[in-house]
Amino acid sequence: MYSNPVAPFSATIAAGTGTLAMTGAGSLFWLALAAFAMLALGLAIKRIVPVRARKTNRG
């Protein structure tokens, strides 16, 4: 790895094609994973932020 000058170049090519190096997983997988992470983050923030109580007119 360190003595092979072609390894960084091949990693750059693999990253430029939209696949993760050495896995072959396409960008659609990573897009779906990012969407799931953003949804989970949004739901976690929604749980943490306190909910304002509605004002009710009693009487």
C-alpha positions as CSV (number, residue, x, y, z in Angstrom):
1,M,0.0,0.0,0.0
2,Y,2.7,2.5,1.0
3,S,5.2,1.3,-1.5
4,N,2.7,1.1,-4.4
5,P,2.3,4.6,-6.1
6,V,-0.7,3.4,-8.1
7,A,-2.9,2.7,-5.0
8,P,-3.9,6.3,-4.3
9,F,-4.6,6.9,-8.0
10,S,-6.9,3.9,-8.2
11,A,-8.7,5.0,-5.0
12,T,-9.3,8.4,-6.6
13,I,-10.8,6.7,-9.7
14,A,-13.0,4.5,-7.6
15,A,-14.3,7.5,-5.6
16,G,-14.9,9.4,-8.8
17,T,-17.1,6.7,-10.4
18,G,-19.6,6.8,-7.5
19,T,-18.7,3.6,-5.9
20,L,-17.0,2.9,-2.6
21,A,-13.6,1.4,-3.1
22,M,-13.4,-2.4,-2.7
23,T,-17.1,-2.8,-2.2
24,G,-18.8,-2.0,-5.5
25,A,-21.8,-0.5,-3.7
26,G,-23.4,2.1,-6.0
27,S,-24.4,5.6,-5.1
28,L,-28.1,4.7,-4.8
29,F,-27.3,2.6,-1.7
30,W,-25.4,5.6,-0.1
31,L,-28.2,8.0,-1.0
32,A,-30.8,5.7,0.7
33,L,-28.5,5.3,3.7
34,A,-28.2,9.1,3.9
35,A,-31.9,9.6,3.6
36,F,-32.5,7.1,6.4
37,A,-29.9,8.9,8.6
38,M,-31.5,12.3,8.0
39,L,-35.0,10.9,8.8
40,A,-33.7,9.3,12.0
41,L,-32.0,12.6,13.0
42,G,-35.2,14.6,12.3
43,L,-37.2,12.2,14.5
44,A,-34.7,12.3,17.3
45,I,-34.7,16.1,17.3
46,K,-38.5,16.1,17.2
47,R,-38.4,14.0,20.4
48,I,-35.9,16.2,22.2
49,V,-37.5,19.6,21.4
50,P,-40.2,20.3,23.9
51,V,-43.7,20.6,22.6
52,R,-45.6,23.9,23.2
53,A,-48.9,23.4,25.0
54,R,-51.9,24.7,23.1
55,K,-53.8,27.6,24.7
56,T,-57.3,26.6,25.5
57,N,-60.1,28.9,26.3
58,R,-61.8,27.6,29.4
59,G,-64.7,29.7,30.4
